C-alpha cells in the first residue's frame, strides 16, 4: 500500500514537472514570436515609410546574385570580370532565388529588403533563448530583444539586404547558442559535435568573418574543459572541425576548378587590406573614397581591367605582396590607422549623432555587466569575451563601417540590458551594485 502511494506521488510529481515545462516552453514561444512580429512590423513600416526600395544599391554581392540569377554562376562581382570567390556563397545564392522569382527591378528590391527585415527580426525574436540555454535571468533577454526590436539604430544593415549583415547576425547568434548548449550541458557527444560543426560551417559560408568566432569557441572550450573532460572534448573538437571542413568543401572544390585555388571562404582579404592601408587610406569606409577610386576594382576601371586580365587569384596575390610591403615601410601610419579603426568599430560613426551616441552608450554599459558575469564565472561571459576578442580582429586592419559590427551587435544589447537590470535590482534592494549569483541566474 505504501509503495502504491509513493508511486502515485512520484507519478504526480513527474506529471506536474512535464506540465510546468510545457507551460514554460509555450510561454517562451509566445514571447519570442511576439518579439519577432514587433520587430518585423516596425522594420516593414520603416521600409514603406522611407521607400528605401527605390534606392537600389548595386553592391558586389548584388552583382554576384544577379549573375547567379541570370545563369552565369558566381561571377562578375565588379562588372564583367569573370568567376569570383569575392563573396561567401550562401547569401548571394539565396538572393539570386529572390531575383529569379521577383526580378531585379523594384519588386525584386522590395522582396530583398523584406527578406533582410525577416532575418533581422528573427534574430531579435531568438534573443530570449540565451537565458534558457545559459540559465540567466529571463528578463534580460526579453528586455534586450524588445529594445533591439524597437530601436533600429543600424537600420541599413538590418533592412537593406544588399549585404549579408542581417543573415550574419542571425548565424552568429545561432552558432553562439549551439556552443553554449554544449558548454552548459557538458554535451560533447558525437551528435552534438556533428550538429555544431555543420551549423558552424554554414555560418562561415554566410560570413567568412564568423570563422574567427568558431575557432575562438573551440579554443576557449579546450581552455575551460581540458581538465574535466579532456578526452571527450578533444573528440568533440575534432569531429566538429571535420564537419566544418566537409560543409565548406563543395565551395572550396568549386573555387579550385573555377579559379585554380582552394579558397575555403572568400578571396578578398588582400584587396580589402590594400584599400585600407595605403598613402590615401582613412579608417572608415565612408571617408575612404579616394583610396577606393584608386585601388578597388568596383570603383576603378584600371583595377577592373587588371583583375580581368590576371584572374582573381593572381590579382589578390599581387595586392597581398604590395600591401605587406607598404605596412612594413609605414609602421607608424599603419599603427595609427589601426587604433582609429578599433575606436570606430566599437563606437561606429553613424549617419546621425544620436545613433552614434546610442551605440557608444551600449558599449560602455556592456563592460560593467560583462565584469559582473565574469566574476560569477558564467560560461556565457566567456562566450561573449570570445566573440569580442575574435570577431572584430580583421576589422582592426581594414576600413570599418557600421554594418561590420552588426553581426555581433546583439551582444551589446544583451549586456547593456543586463547592466541596467542589475543596477535597477540593486538600487531597489540597496547595497553593492554587484549582484550575487542568484541575481544573475534564471528566475
C-alpha positions in Angstrom: 0.0 0.0 0.0 2.8 2.4 0.9 4.6 1.6 -2.3 1.4 2.3 -4.3 1.1 5.7 -2.5 4.7 6.5 -3.1 4.5 5.6 -6.8 1.4 7.7 -7.1 3.2 10.7 -5.6 6.1 10.2 -8.0 3.8 9.9 -11.0 2.0 13.1 -9.9 5.3 15.0 -9.4 6.6 13.8 -12.8 3.3 14.9 -14.4 3.5 18.3 -12.7 7.0 18.8 -13.9 6.1 17.9 -17.5 3.1 20.3 -17.4 5.4 23.0 -15.9 8.0 22.5 -18.7 5.3 22.7 -21.3 4.0 25.9 -19.8 7.4 27.5 -19.9 8.1 26.2 -23.4 4.8 27.6 -24.7 5.2 30.9 -22.9 8.8 31.2 -24.3 7.5 30.5 -27.8 4.8 33.2 -27.4 7.3 35.7 -26.1 9.8 35.0 -29.0 7.0 35.1 -31.6 5.7 38.4 -30.2 9.1 40.0 -30.3 9.7 38.8 -33.8 6.4 40.2 -35.0 7.0 43.5 -33.3 10.5 43.8 -34.9 9.2 42.8 -38.3 6.3 45.2 -38.2 8.5 48.1 -37.3 11.0 47.4 -40.0 8.5 46.8 -42.7 6.7 50.0 -41.6 10.0 51.9 -42.0 10.6 50.3 -45.3 7.3 51.5 -46.6 7.6 54.9 -45.0 11.1 55.7 -46.3 10.6 53.9 -49.7 14.2 52.7 -49.4 13.4 50.1 -52.1 13.5 52.9 -54.7 17.2 53.4 -54.0 18.8 50.2 -55.3 22.3 49.5 -54.2 24.5 47.7 -56.7 27.0 46.2 -54.3 29.4 43.4 -55.2 27.1 40.9 -53.5 24.1 42.1 -55.5 26.1 41.8 -58.7 27.1 38.2 -57.9 23.5 37.4 -57.0 22.3 38.9 -60.3 24.9 36.9 -62.2 23.6 33.7 -60.5 20.0 34.6 -61.3 21.0 35.1 -65.0 22.6 31.7 -65.1 26.2 32.9 -65.2 27.3 31.4 -61.8 29.3 33.0 -59.1 30.8 35.7 -61.2 31.1 39.4 -62.2 31.5 40.9 -58.7 32.9 44.1 -60.3 31.2 44.0 -63.6 32.3 41.7 -66.5 35.3 40.3 -64.5 34.6 36.6 -64.6 34.4 33.8 -61.9 34.8 35.0 -58.4 35.1 34.0 -54.8 34.8 37.6 -53.6 31.7 36.8 -51.6 30.8 34.0 -49.3 28.3 31.7 -51.2 25.1 31.3 -49.1 23.6 34.8 -49.1 24.2 35.6 -52.8 22.7 32.2 -53.7 19.5 32.9 -51.6 19.3 36.4 -53.0 19.6 35.0 -56.6 16.5 32.9 -55.9 14.6 36.1 -55.0 15.8 37.8 -58.2 14.8 34.8 -60.3 11.3 34.9 -58.9 10.7 38.6 -58.5 13.2 40.1 -61.0 15.9 42.7 -60.4 13.7 45.7 -60.5 11.7 47.4 -57.8 9.7 44.3 -57.0 12.9 42.3 -56.5 14.3 45.1 -54.3 11.2 45.1 -52.1 11.5 41.3 -51.7 15.2 41.6 -50.9 14.5 44.2 -48.2 11.6 42.2 -46.8 13.9 39.1 -46.6 16.5 41.1 -44.7 13.9 42.5 -42.4 12.7 38.9 -41.7 16.3 37.8 -40.9 16.9 40.7 -38.5 13.6 40.3 -36.8 14.2 36.6 -36.3 17.5 37.4 -34.6 15.7 39.7 -32.1 13.0 37.1 -31.6 15.5 34.4 -30.7 17.4 36.6 -28.2 15.4 35.3 -25.1 16.7 31.8 -25.9 20.0 32.9 -24.4 18.5 32.9 -21.0 17.0 29.5 -21.4 20.3 28.0 -22.7 22.6 29.7 -20.3 20.4 29.8 -17.2 20.3 33.6 -16.9 17.5 35.8 -15.8 14.8 35.7 -18.4 14.1 39.4 -18.1 17.5 40.3 -19.6 16.8 38.5 -22.9 13.3 39.9 -23.2 14.3 43.4 -22.4 17.3 43.2 -24.8 15.1 41.8 -27.6 12.4 44.4 -27.0 15.0 47.3 -27.2 16.5 45.7 -30.3 13.1 45.3 -31.9 12.0 49.0 -31.4 15.4 50.7 -31.8 16.5 50.3 -35.4 19.9 52.0 -34.8 21.7 50.2 -37.5 18.7 50.1 -39.8 20.6 50.0 -43.2 22.5 46.8 -42.1 19.3 45.2 -40.9 16.9 46.1 -43.7 18.6 46.9 -47.0 19.6 43.4 -47.9 22.5 44.4 -50.2 24.9 42.8 -47.8 24.8 39.6 -45.7 24.9 41.6 -42.4 21.4 40.6 -41.2 21.9 36.9 -42.0 25.4 37.0 -40.5 23.9 38.4 -37.2 21.4 35.5 -37.1 24.2 33.0 -37.9 26.4 34.4 -35.2 23.6 34.1 -32.6 22.7 30.5 -33.6 26.3 29.5 -33.5 26.7 31.0 -30.1 23.6 29.2 -28.8 24.9 25.9 -30.2 28.3 26.2 -28.4 26.6 27.5 -25.2 24.3 24.5 -25.1 27.3 22.1 -25.4 29.2 24.0 -22.7 26.4 24.3 -20.2 25.2 20.7 -20.6 28.7 19.3 -21.0 27.4 17.6 -24.0 30.4 16.7 -26.1 28.9 13.7 -27.8 29.4 12.9 -31.5 25.9 14.0 -32.3 26.5 17.4 -30.7 29.8 17.8 -32.4 28.4 17.0 -35.8 25.4 19.3 -35.4 27.6 22.2 -34.1 30.1 21.6 -36.9 27.5 21.7 -39.7 25.9 24.8 -38.2 29.4 26.5 -37.8 30.3 25.6 -41.4 27.0 27.1 -42.7 27.7 30.2 -40.6 31.2 30.6 -42.2 29.6 30.1 -45.6 27.3 33.0 -44.8 30.1 35.3 -43.5 33.8 34.4 -43.6 34.4 36.6 -40.5 32.5 34.1 -38.4 35.3 31.6 -38.9 37.3 33.5 -36.3 34.4 33.1 -33.7 34.2 29.4 -34.4 37.9 28.9 -33.9 37.7 31.0 -30.8 34.9 28.9 -29.3 36.9 25.7 -30.0 40.0 27.1 -28.3 38.0 28.6 -25.4 36.2 25.2 -24.9 39.6 23.5 -24.6 40.8 26.0 -22.0 37.6 25.6 -20.0 37.1 21.8 -20.2 40.5 20.2 -20.9 40.9 19.1 -17.3 37.4 17.8 -16.5 36.5 16.4 -20.0 39.8 16.3 -21.8 39.2 13.1 -23.9 35.6 13.8 -24.7 36.3 17.5 -25.6 39.1 16.6 -28.0 36.8 14.2 -29.7 34.1 16.9 -29.9 36.5 19.5 -31.3 37.9 17.0 -33.9 34.5 15.9 -35.1 33.3 19.5 -35.2 36.3 20.6 -37.2 35.8 17.7 -39.7 32.2 18.6 -40.2 33.1 22.3 -40.7 35.6 21.2 -43.4 33.0 18.9 -45.0 30.5 21.7 -45.1 32.9 24.1 -46.7 34.4 21.6 -49.1 31.9 22.0 -52.0 32.6 25.7 -52.2 36.4 25.1 -52.0 36.2 22.5 -54.7 34.2 24.8 -56.9 36.8 27.5 -56.4 39.6 25.1 -57.3 38.1 24.3 -60.7 36.8 27.9 -61.4 39.7 29.9 -60.1 42.6 27.4 -59.7 42.9 27.7 -56.0 41.2 26.1 -52.9 39.5 29.2 -51.5 37.6 28.0 -48.5 35.7 31.2 -47.7 36.4 34.4 -49.6 39.3 35.6 -51.7 39.1 39.3 -51.0 41.2 39.9 -47.9 44.3 41.2 -49.8 42.1 43.7 -51.7 40.5 45.0 -48.5 43.9 45.3 -46.9 45.2 47.3 -49.9 42.2 49.6 -50.0 42.6 50.2 -46.2 46.3 50.6 -45.9 48.0 53.0 -48.3 49.1 56.6 -48.7 45.5 57.8 -49.1 43.7 55.5 -46.6 41.2 56.7 -44.0 40.0 54.5 -41.1 36.3 54.4 -42.1 34.7 53.2 -45.4 32.6 56.4 -45.6 35.7 58.6 -45.7 37.9 56.3 -47.8 36.6 57.1 -51.2 39.9 58.4 -52.6 41.6 55.1 -51.8 38.6 53.2 -53.2 38.8 55.0 -56.5 42.5 54.2 -56.8 42.6 50.6 -55.6 39.2 48.9 -55.6 38.0 47.3 -58.9 34.4 48.1 -58.0 35.3 51.8 -58.4 38.4 51.8 -60.5 38.3 50.9 -64.2 42.1 50.3 -64.2 41.8 47.8 -61.3 38.9 46.1 -63.1 41.0 45.6 -66.2 43.8 44.1 -64.1 41.6 41.6 -62.3 40.0 40.6 -65.6 43.3 40.1 -67.4 45.2 38.5 -64.5 42.4 36.4 -62.9 41.2 36.9 -59.4 43.7 34.8 -57.5 46.8 36.2 -59.2 45.4 39.7 -58.7 44.9 39.1 -55.0 48.4 37.7 -54.6 49.8 40.8 -56.3 47.9 43.0 -53.8 49.0 40.9 -50.9 52.6 41.5 -51.7 52.1 45.2 -52.2 50.1 45.8 -49.0 52.6 43.9 -46.8 55.4 46.0 -48.4 53.5 49.2 -47.6 52.8 48.1 -44.0 56.4 47.2 -43.4 57.6 50.6 -44.7 54.9 52.6 -42.9 54.6 51.1 -39.4 53.6 54.4 -37.7 50.8 55.2 -40.2 49.6 51.6 -40.0 49.5 51.7 -36.2 47.6 55.0 -36.2 45.0 53.7 -38.7 44.6 50.5 -36.6 44.0 52.5 -33.4 41.4 54.6 -35.2 39.7 51.6 -36.7 39.5 50.0 -33.2 37.7 53.1 -31.9 35.3 53.3 -34.9 34.5 49.6 -34.7 33.2 49.8 -31.2 31.7 53.3 -31.5 30.8 53.5 -35.2 30.3 56.8 -36.9 26.6 56.6 -37.9 24.6 58.9 -40.1 23.0 60.7 -37.2 24.8 61.7 -33.9 22.0 60.1 -31.8 22.7 56.8 -33.4 26.4 57.0 -32.6 25.6 58.1 -29.0 23.2 55.1 -28.5 25.8 52.6 -29.7 28.5 54.2 -27.6 26.2 54.1 -24.6 25.5 50.4 -25.1 29.2 49.6 -25.4 30.1 51.5 -22.3 27.3 50.0 -20.2 28.1 46.5 -21.5 31.5 46.4 -19.9 30.4 46.5 -16.2 27.8 43.8 -16.9 30.4 41.6 -18.5 32.6 42.1 -15.5 29.8 41.0 -13.2 29.2 37.9 -15.3 32.9 37.1 -15.4 33.1 37.4 -11.6 30.3 34.9 -11.4 32.3 32.5 -13.7 29.4 32.4 -16.1 30.2 30.4 -19.2 28.0 32.9 -21.1 30.5 35.6 -20.3 33.4 33.5 -21.6 31.5 33.0 -24.8 30.9 36.8 -25.2 34.5 37.5 -24.5 35.4 35.0 -27.2 33.2 36.9 -29.7 34.6 40.3 -28.6 38.2 39.1 -29.0 37.9 37.2 -32.2 35.2 38.7 -34.4 36.5 42.4 -34.6 40.2 41.4 -35.2 40.0 41.6 -39.0 38.2 45.0 -38.9 41.1 46.5 -37.0 43.3 46.2 -40.1 40.7 47.1 -42.8 38.4 50.0 -43.2 35.5 49.9 -40.8 31.7 50.5 -41.3 28.6 50.3 -39.1 27.4 47.2 -40.9 30.5 45.3 -39.9 29.7 45.5 -36.2 26.1 44.4 -36.8 26.5 40.6 -36.7 27.7 40.9 -33.0 25.7 43.9 -32.1 23.2 41.7 -30.2 25.9 41.1 -27.6 25.9 44.8 -26.8 22.1 44.9 -26.5 22.1 41.9 -24.2 25.0 43.0 -21.9 23.7 46.6 -21.8 20.2 45.3 -20.8 21.9 43.0 -18.1 23.7 46.0 -16.7 20.5 48.1 -16.5 18.6 45.2 -14.8 21.5 44.5 -12.4 21.6 48.2 -11.4 17.9 48.6 -11.0 17.7 45.5 -8.8 20.4 46.7 -6.5 19.0 50.2 -6.3 15.7 48.7 -5.1 17.4 46.4 -2.7 20.2 48.7 -1.5 23.8 47.7 -1.1 26.5 47.0 -3.7 25.7 47.3 -7.4 27.4 43.9 -7.9 24.8 41.2 -7.9 25.3 37.8 -6.4 24.8 34.6 -8.3 21.1 34.4 -7.5 20.5 37.8 -9.1 22.3 36.7 -12.3 20.8 33.3 -12.6 17.4 32.4 -14.1 14.2 33.4 -12.3 
